[in-house]
Amino acid sequence: MFERIREDINTVFERDPAAKTTFEVITCYPGLHAIWMHRIANYLWNHKLKWLARFISHTSRFLTSIEIHPGAQIGRRFFIDHGAGVVIGETAEIGEDVLMYQGSTLGGTSMEKGKRHPTVKDGVVIGADATLLGPIEIGEEARVGAGSVVLNSVPKETTVVGIPAKPVEEVKRKENKLKHADLPDPVEKELNKVYKKIEKLEKKIEEKQE
């Protein structure tokens, strides 16, 4: 147990350059607190103590602003950065070395009691406010851009962005950190189109004035 806790703390230092001391990590990281409370809730859930598991999960949500259903399966070295607004549904499955940013959701799209939430493989990075819906699979080392809505499975080592999310490029370097600057900006593209139209109009006006 203590080895696992030590691993969790080391994961914070590896993922967040703002982390300074072990005491700070233990006391000031709600993402870490949510994961620890989820382990207790998940143990109780798997041992048929459903109400107690849900109560611990509810308490965790109140304390951390992170909602993880006690039935969700989560692997080692999982890290939630910033944390607020993260939601992980009952049948979600998360592999090892996964990183989720604030506001991201692993949600369902149906009322069925079977598998209805995403499966996230090892090494995946999910950007802030990204929404992944349904029993889809996000392949190893894939990256989901901030604000994206993912409705279909994503191949491994692929970056997806947009609403709905679409693949952008194969990930050349396997890395755990999501570099938002490397992702294409759809707003910037549209602005460039507007600028070009303005330039054309200005040229036409100049020609008429001459």
C-alpha positions in Angstrom: 0.0 0.0 0.0 2.7 2.5 1.0 4.7 1.6 -2.2 1.6 2.5 -4.2 1.2 5.8 -2.4 4.9 6.6 -3.0 4.4 5.9 -6.6 1.4 8.2 -6.8 3.4 11.0 -5.2 6.3 10.5 -7.6 3.9 10.6 -10.5 2.8 14.1 -9.4 6.4 15.3 -9.4 7.0 13.8 -12.9 3.9 15.3 -14.4 3.7 18.7 -12.6 6.7 21.0 -12.5 4.8 23.2 -10.0 5.1 20.5 -7.3 7.7 21.5 -4.8 7.6 19.3 -1.8 6.2 15.9 -0.7 4.1 17.6 2.0 2.7 20.0 -0.6 1.7 17.2 -2.9 0.1 15.2 -0.1 -1.9 18.1 1.2 -2.7 20.3 -1.8 -3.4 18.1 -4.8 -7.2 17.3 -5.1 -6.5 15.0 -8.0 -4.4 12.8 -5.8 -6.9 12.9 -3.0 -9.7 11.8 -5.5 -7.6 8.9 -6.7 -6.9 7.7 -3.1 -10.5 7.9 -2.1 -11.5 6.1 -5.3 -9.3 3.2 -4.5 -11.2 2.7 -1.2 -14.6 3.2 -2.9 -13.7 0.8 -5.7 -12.6 -1.9 -3.2 -15.9 -1.6 -1.4 -17.9 -1.6 -4.7 -16.2 -4.8 -5.8 -17.0 -6.4 -2.4 -20.7 -5.6 -2.8 -20.8 -2.7 -0.3 -22.4 -0.5 -2.9 -23.9 2.2 -0.7 -20.8 2.8 1.3 -18.8 2.9 -1.9 -21.1 5.5 -3.4 -21.1 7.6 -0.1 -17.3 7.7 -0.2 -17.4 8.7 -3.9 -19.9 11.4 -3.1 -17.7 12.7 -0.2 -14.7 12.8 -2.5 -16.7 14.8 -5.1 -17.7 17.3 -2.4 -14.1 17.7 -1.2 -12.2 17.6 -4.6 -14.8 18.7 -7.3 -13.8 15.4 -9.0 -16.5 12.8 -9.7 -15.2 9.2 -10.1 -17.8 6.4 -10.0 -16.7 3.7 -7.6 -17.2 1.1 -10.4 -14.6 2.7 -12.7 -11.4 0.7 -13.2 -8.2 2.8 -13.0 -4.6 1.7 -13.6 -1.3 2.8 -12.0 0.3 6.2 -12.2 -3.0 7.9 -13.2 -2.8 11.7 -12.7 -5.5 14.3 -12.7 -4.0 17.8 -13.2 -5.9 20.7 -11.6 -8.9 18.4 -11.3 -12.0 20.5 -11.0 -14.9 19.3 -13.1 -13.4 15.9 -14.1 -16.1 13.2 -14.4 -15.4 9.4 -14.8 -18.4 7.1 -15.3 -19.1 3.7 -13.9 -17.9 1.4 -16.7 -14.9 3.6 -17.7 -11.6 1.8 -17.9 -8.3 3.7 -17.6 -4.9 2.1 -18.2 -1.6 3.0 -16.8 0.3 6.4 -17.1 -2.9 8.3 -18.2 -3.1 12.0 -17.7 -6.4 14.0 -17.6 -6.8 17.7 -17.3 -9.5 19.7 -15.6 -13.1 19.6 -16.9 -12.6 16.4 -18.9 -15.3 13.7 -19.0 -15.5 10.0 -19.6 -19.3 9.8 -20.1 -22.0 7.5 -21.4 -24.5 7.9 -24.2 -27.2 5.4 -23.3 -29.3 4.1 -20.5 -28.1 0.5 -20.9 -26.5 -1.2 -17.8 -23.7 -2.8 -19.8 -20.5 -1.2 -21.0 -21.3 2.4 -21.8 -18.2 4.5 -21.0 -14.9 4.9 -22.7 -11.8 2.6 -22.4 -8.6 4.6 -22.2 -5.4 2.7 -22.9 -1.9 3.3 -21.5 -0.2 6.6 -21.9 -3.2 8.6 -23.1 -3.4 12.4 -22.5 -6.8 14.0 -22.3 -6.8 17.8 -22.6 -8.9 20.3 -20.5 -12.7 20.2 -21.1 -12.5 17.3 -23.5 -15.5 15.0 -23.6 -15.3 11.3 -24.5 -18.7 9.6 -24.8 -19.8 6.0 -25.2 -18.1 2.6 -25.2 -15.3 3.8 -27.4 -11.6 2.9 -27.1 -8.7 5.5 -27.0 -5.6 3.7 -28.1 -2.2 3.7 -26.5 -0.3 7.1 -26.4 -3.2 8.9 -28.1 -3.8 12.6 -27.3 -7.1 14.4 -27.1 -7.0 18.1 -27.6 -8.6 20.6 -25.2 -12.3 21.1 -25.7 -12.7 18.2 -28.1 -15.8 15.9 -28.2 -14.8 12.3 -29.0 -17.6 10.0 -30.2 -15.6 7.4 -32.1 -12.6 5.2 -31.1 -9.2 6.7 -31.6 -6.2 4.7 -33.0 -3.0 4.4 -30.9 -0.5 7.2 -31.2 -3.0 9.6 -32.8 -3.9 13.1 -31.9 -7.6 14.2 -32.2 -9.1 17.6 -32.0 -12.4 19.4 -32.6 -16.1 18.9 -32.4 -16.6 16.1 -33.3 -12.9 15.1 -32.8 -11.0 14.0 -35.8 -7.4 12.6 -36.2 -4.7 15.2 -36.9 -1.4 13.4 -37.0 0.4 10.3 -35.8 2.4 11.1 -32.7 6.1 11.0 -33.6 7.5 11.2 -30.1 6.0 9.1 -27.3 5.6 11.6 -24.5 3.2 12.0 -21.6 2.9 15.8 -21.7 0.2 17.3 -23.9 1.6 20.2 -25.8 -1.4 22.4 -26.6 0.8 24.6 -28.8 1.5 21.6 -31.2 -2.2 21.2 -31.9 -3.8 23.0 -34.8 -6.0 25.9 -33.9 -9.3 25.9 -35.9 -10.1 29.5 -34.8 -6.8 30.7 -36.1 -7.5 29.0 -39.5 -10.9 30.8 -39.8 -9.3 34.1 -38.8 -6.7 33.7 -41.5 -9.4 33.1 -44.1 -11.1 36.3 -43.0 -7.9 38.3 -43.2 -7.3 37.0 -46.8 -10.8 38.1 -47.8 -10.2 41.6 -46.2 -7.0 41.9 -48.2 -8.8 41.0 -51.4 -11.5 43.6 -50.7 -8.9 46.3 -49.9 -7.1 45.6 -53.2 -10.4 45.9 -55.2 -11.2 49.2 -53.4 -7.7 50.6 -54.2 -8.1 49.5 -57.9 -11.5 51.3 -58.2 -10.1 54.5 -56.6 -7.2 54.5 -59.1 
